[in-house]
Amino acid sequence: MSHEVATDVSGGRTYPVQAGNGASSAVNQDTVLPTYRNGAGGVTRSSSSDEDIKGERKDVVDLSNVEPPHEAEQSEESGLTKKIRSYAHIYKPAFHLLLILFGLGFWIPTLIINRDYYIPVTIIVWFFILLIVFQYIPNHIVTGPVEKVWTSTVSNPWFKLHYYVRLAIGWLCLLGLCFGSAFGFRLEQGTTYGQRAQGLFGLFVFQLVIYASSRNHKAIQWRQVIVGLSLQQILAMFVLKSGAGFALFNWIAQLASDFLSQSYYGSAFFFTSDIVLDNSLGFWFFTRTLGAIIFFIAFAELMFYYGVLQWIIAKCGWFFLKTFNISGAEAVVATATPFIGQGESACMVKPYVNTFTASELHLTLTSGFATIAGSVLAGYIGLGMPPVYLVSSSIMSIPASIAISKLRWPETEEPLTRGKIVVAKEESRAHNGLHAFSNGAWFGLRVAGLILCNVLTIIALVSTINAILTYIGHSWGITEASAGGRGPLTLTLIFSYVFYPLAWLMGVPKQDILTVAGLLGTKLVQNEFVAYLNLQAARTTMTERGFRIAVFALCGFANLGSLGIQIGVLSALGPSRKATIVKVSVSALLCGFISTCQTAGIAGQLL
């Protein structure tokens, strides 16, 4: 993996950047910062033409106080780098051999003893073994023949077709996937074809509404829309209707659940094991959910320190880069969001945020609103939500957020990271892995405290508003009896009717529509934690189909609180783009909200 050096727009620092194009290059200050101030206070232009600087992208940085590194420091760093490389050259093959032996030692007994999980174990183990093996095989040995076959049999014949012919074929394939998923599978108990048709109709309505509100109809790249919707359908069928797919995702979800549940033993050290581990005593949000969040963030910081997280994100981002034809920064952010969450995902491409186009900013925000982070996955699992649906929903929402964002705000400029994967890694403040784990625990404590305070205060605020609305409702004669037995006038009752059409379009059964609609309103105005708490309380009164669709629909950060968080984080990373960030934020929030609803509707076609 080659490295680039990108300049931080906030202070002139440099960061090594992993480049996915296989070439060693450098991104200098003229590339990242088109305009800067010189030491005399004047303004100096880079070699880029004025046409490259569009809209509000006026990147100005004071470089007068930046001093070049001393020669002694450079030589010391060079010597240290050579020493590290020499050790890596000796021990890296032995370490890889041990990893392969460990994988085989895990895989072979699974085939013999624990055959319930042999499919996901086989896929994952051999995937990583092949990744290790191909590090010692030149890429051209494999990619050369594959590229020749692909170019001669697929690529050249396909691109010889007229653009509108290719577009028509793409739409026909997408329609085949949509109708095939809705009507090509056997009905499950409690489901009708009419309900599946509702979800299919809702999918078309969502696309029509986004297209009607598009910023530039002529600039829409229909490839991104078709590929995004197709990937959603394929992932949904793979998970919900394929034995291998369900087994794989269920194994991953259970693995994540078991891993996060190890935090319970840490919580039990401070409290009692009865409170934390005994489910018969009820669910304790403070000891189980917040403890798991702290543990996950600490572990993620450890993986980030060793470069594992960046490597995974770069590899997954390459897939979205090639399939969607989006910029490398967009691909990395969209891939990183389900792992590390909204806001933090933009830190993976920190040196480039100040040069983001409006479309890139819109996609960055949308992907954050459309998915959840692994740090809060434990909380939802602890509330009794099915792990496999949470994991699959978050993954399905990645292509959905790309398709919807590019349909609503298509690219009209030239992104700086077009055609290459860039993952910025700031120099770690940790001295070793234990130090990084400790720093992550401290950061996790702050995140857990933020969640605790937000949930506490929001629930109290909503209770206050509901009390006022109930008093007003009684004055107007709106009581539990007059509201059809659904209770007095509250925010939940209001949202139950406002989002009623949206819940119907997702294919929710008639008896659950008001309940799911109220949950959607709770998620948008408060947050998904409160919505999942309400879903847990209402589960016994809902049908199984309505409950499953609700789990998919609530699996995202699209709420007003997250809007403020994302605006704050991105504005700090890209101060010169603050006006554009605020401009696109509300649109991105609605697109992220619709992305999760669309994911739920597609799942409803198969449930």
C-alpha positions, -999 to 999 in steps of 0.1 A, spaced: 0 0 0 16 33 -11 13 65 9 6 101 1 11 131 23 -19 154 26 -18 188 43 -42 195 72 -61 227 63 -64 238 99 -27 240 108 -3 231 81 4 196 96 11 167 73 -6 133 73 4 101 56 -24 90 33 -30 55 20 -35 56 -18 -55 28 -35 -42 34 -70 -10 15 -64 13 44 -72 34 64 -48 26 101 -52 24 132 -31 -4 156 -25 13 190 -19 -2 221 -4 -10 235 -39 -32 204 -45 -51 204 -13 -51 242 -7 -56 261 -39 -50 295 -21 -29 304 9 -14 334 26 23 340 25 45 352 53 41 388 42 4 387 44 -2 386 7 -22 360 -11 -5 335 -34 -23 313 -59 -14 277 -66 -7 265 -101 -43 254 -105 -64 277 -127 -92 298 -113 -117 276 -131 -108 248 -106 -120 269 -77 -157 270 -78 -185 284 -57 -173 291 -21 -142 269 -22 -118 296 -11 -93 277 10 -71 302 29 -44 291 53 -18 311 71 16 294 65 38 321 80 44 302 112 51 268 97 87 257 99 103 229 79 116 200 99 152 200 108 177 178 89 185 159 121 149 150 126 145 140 90 176 117 92 164 102 125 130 95 111 145 80 80 167 57 101 138 46 123 117 40 92 145 18 77 148 -2 109 110 -8 111 110 -19 74 139 -43 80 122 -59 110 89 -61 90 107 -78 61 120 -105 84 90 -112 107 60 -104 84 61 -137 64 63 -157 97 34 -137 111 13 -143 80 21 -180 81 9 -181 117 -23 -163 107 -30 -188 79 -24 -218 102 -47 -203 128 -74 -198 102 -71 -233 90 -71 -246 126 -103 -227 132 -119 -237 99 -112 -275 98 -127 -283 133 -158 -262 123 -164 -285 93 -163 -315 115 -177 -304 149 -197 -272 146 -214 -275 112 -241 -250 120 -217 -222 112 -195 -238 85 -207 -216 57 -199 -181 72 -167 -195 87 -156 -209 54 -163 -176 36 -145 -154 61 -115 -176 68 -107 -182 31 -113 -146 23 -86 -135 47 -63 -164 37 -65 -153 0 -58 -117 10 -26 -128 28 -15 -151 -1 -20 -124 -27 4 -101 -9 32 -124 -21 18 -128 -56 23 -99 -81 -10 -83 -89 -5 -86 -127 -3 -124 -126 -40 -125 -115 -54 -91 -127 -38 -94 -161 -57 -124 -174 -89 -113 -156 -87 -79 -171 -82 -93 -206 -111 -116 -203 -133 -89 -188 -124 -63 -213 -129 -86 -243 -161 -103 -232 -179 -77 -211 -165 -42 -211 -158 -36 -248 -191 -51 -260 -211 -33 -233 -197 1 -240 -201 -3 -278 -238 -1 -271 -255 33 -273 -258 50 -239 -296 49 -240 -295 12 -248 -273 6 -218 -296 27 -197 -327 8 -208 -310 -26 -201 -301 -13 -166 -336 -2 -158 -351 -35 -171 -327 -54 -149 -336 -32 -119 -373 -37 -125 -368 -74 -128 -351 -74 -94 -378 -53 -78 -408 -73 -91 -389 -106 -86 -382 -99 -50 -417 -88 -43 -436 -116 -61 -411 -143 -68 -408 -157 -33 -432 -177 -12 -453 -157 12 -445 -159 49 -471 -164 76 -491 -132 82 -480 -116 49 -500 -109 17 -490 -100 -18 -509 -67 -13 -485 -58 16 -455 -66 -6 -470 -45 -34 -473 -16 -9 -435 -18 -4 -428 -20 -41 -451 10 -48 -434 29 -20 -400 23 -36 -411 40 -68 -427 69 -48 -395 75 -29 -375 77 -61 -401 99 -78 -401 124 -49 -363 126 -47 -361 130 -85 -387 158 -85 -367 177 -59 -333 171 -76 -310 201 -78 -300 194 -114 -319 168 -134 -294 169 -163 -264 162 -141 -279 130 -127 -257 99 -133 -283 72 -136 -256 45 -132 -253 55 -96 -290 53 -90 -295 20 -108 -264 4 -91 -275 16 -57 -310 3 -59 -298 -30 -75 -273 -35 -47 -300 -29 -21 -323 -55 -37 -294 -81 -41 -283 -76 -5 -319 -79 8 -325 -112 -11 -291 -125 -1 -297 -119 36 -335 -126 39 -340 -153 12 -307 -171 10 -297 -197 35 -260 -189 30 -266 -152 32 -287 -153 63 -262 -177 80 -233 -154 72 -250 -122 84 -265 -140 114 -231 -153 123 -215 -119 120 -243 -103 141 -241 -130 167 -203 -126 168 -207 -89 173 -233 -94 200 -212 -120 218 -181 -97 215 -200 -67 229 -216 -87 257 -181 -93 272 -184 -57 285 -211 -70 309 -184 -86 330 -166 -53 333 -198 -37 344 -205 -65 369 -172 -56 386 -186 -23 396 -221 -33 402 -235 -68 409 -236 -97 384 -273 -101 392 -281 -66 379 -259 -68 348 -262 -105 338 -296 -117 350 -322 -108 324 -350 -118 347 -344 -86 367 -351 -64 337 -329 -44 314 -305 -19 329 -296 7 303 -268 23 323 -249 -9 332 -254 -28 299 -257 -4 270 -233 23 281 -207 -2 292 -208 -19 259 -204 14 241 -173 23 261 -157 -11 254 -164 -10 217 -149 25 212 -118 15 231 -114 -16 210 -120 4 178 -93 29 189 -69 -1 193 -77 -14 158 -72 22 145 -38 24 161 -26 -8 144 -41 3 111 -66 -26 108 -96 -3 106 -81 19 80 -72 -12 59 -107 -26 60 -123 7 51 -99 13 22 -106 -22 7 -144 -18 11 -142 18 -2 -125 6 -34 -156 -15 -42 -179 15 -40 -154 36 -59 -155 12 -88 -192 4 -88 -206 39 -83 -180 61 -100 -179 84 -69 -148 101 -56 -124 82 -33 -132 104 -3 -169 97 -7 -163 60 -10 -142 59 22 -167 80 42 -197 59 31 -178 27 40 -165 40 74 -198 53 87 -212 19 99 -179 11 116 -171 43 134 -203 64 130 -213 98 117 -189 127 119 -159 105 128 -161 89 93 -152 123 78 -120 123 99 -108 94 77 -104 120 49 -97 150 71 -72 168 48 -97 168 19 -129 180 36 -119 217 29 -119 209 -8 -152 189 -9 -177 198 -35 -214 204 -25 -223 169 -37 -195 153 -17 -206 171 14 -242 161 8 -233 124 4 -210 126 35 -239 139 56 -265 115 40 -244 84 47 -241 94 83 -278 99 87 -287 66 69 -266 42 90 -257 35 126 -223 30 142 -210 -2 157 -207 16 191 -245 18 195 -252 -16 180 -248 -31 215 -275 -8 228 -301 -18 203 -292 -55 207 -296 -51 244 -331 -37 239 -340 -70 222 -337 -60 185 -326 -88 162 -289 -84 155 -291 -98 120 -316 -72 109 -296 -43 125 -264 -54 107 -281 -60 73 -301 -28 75 -270 -7 81 -251 -23 52 -281 -21 29 -284 16 36 -249 23 23 -258 19 -14 -292 35 -7 -276 66 7 -253 69 -23 -281 65 -48 -305 89 -31 -279 115 -24 -266 116 -60 -302 117 -72 -310 146 -50 -277 165 -53 -258 152 -84 -221 161 -89 -215 191 -111 -179 198 -102 -146 178 -103 -137 162 -70 -101 163 -60 -100 125 -51 -117 113 -83 -105 78 -91 -84 71 -61 -89 58 -25 -75 81 2 -75 73 39 -58 99 61 -42 87 92 -32 114 117 -1 107 137 -13 88 168 -9 104 202 -6 69 217 28 54 225 16 18 222 -15 -4 219 -23 -3 256 -21 35 255 -44 37 225 -69 13 242 -68 36 273 -74 67 252 -103 49 235 -118 41 268 -117 77 279 -132 88 246 -159 61 250 -167 74 284 -174 108 269 -196 94 242 -215 73 267 -220 103 289 -232 123 259 -257 96 251 -268 93 287 -274 131 290 -291 134 256 -315 105 262 -323 117 298 -329 153 288 -348 146 256 -371 121 273 -377 147 300 -383 175 274 -407 153 254 -426 144 286 -430 181 293 -442 188 258 -466 159 260 -480 172 293 -487 206 277 -503 190 247 -524 167 268 -537 197 288 -545 215 255 -561 184 242 -584 181 272 -594 217 266 -604 208 230 -621 176 241 -593 153 228 -591 125 253 -582 88 252 -618 79 244 -621 105 217 -588 95 200 -600 60 192 -584 46 223 -549 57 212 -544 80 242 -546 118 247 -530 144 225 -492 139 225 -463 142 200 -466 104 193 -502 108 184 -495 137 161 -467 119 143 -488 88 140 -510 106 116 -483 128 99 -462 98 90 -491 74 83 -486 75 45 -449 68 49 -455 38 71 -481 25 46 -456 29 17 -431 6 36 -457 -22 36 -465 -21 73 -497 -41 82 -528 -20 87 -530 -26 125 -494 -15 130 -493 16 107 -501 42 134 -476 26 158 -448 25 133 -456 61 121 -453 73 157 -420 56 160 -407 73 129 -417 107 143 -400 98 176 -368 89 158 -367 121 137 -375 146 165 -358 127 194 -334 99 184 -334 62 175 -325 52 211 -359 65 223 -377 51 193 -362 16 200 -372 19 236 -408 26 225 -406 -2 200 -396 -26 227 -425 -15 248 -450 -19 219 -436 -52 206 -463 -74 223 -491 -54 206 -476 -56 171 -475 -82 144 -442 -99 136 -441 -83 102 -447 -48 115 -420 -53 142 -394 -64 117 -401 -35 93 -399 -11 122 -365 -25 132 -352 -17 97 -368 17 95 -354 30 128 -318 18 121 -302 52 113 -290 84 128 -315 107 110 -327 130 137 -324 166 147 -298 160 173 -275 143 148 -280 172 124 -263 195 149 -235 170 156 -227 165 119 -227 203 111 -204 209 140 -179 181 131 -177 189 94 -175 226 100 -145 220 122 -128 198 96 -136 221 67 -141 257 79 -141 272 45 -170 250 35 -192 258 65 -218 278 45 -222 249 20 -224 224 49 -253 243 65 -269 247 31 -270 209 22 -276 196 58 -314 196 59 -316 180 25 -291 153 36 -311 147 68 -343 140 48 -324 119 23 -309 98 51 -343 94 67 -358 83 34 -329 59 29 -337 39 60 -374 39 51 -365 26 16 -344 -1 32 -373 -11 54 -397 -11 24 -374 -34 4 -371 -57 34 -409 -56 36 -411 -69 0 -393 -101 12 -407 -106 47 
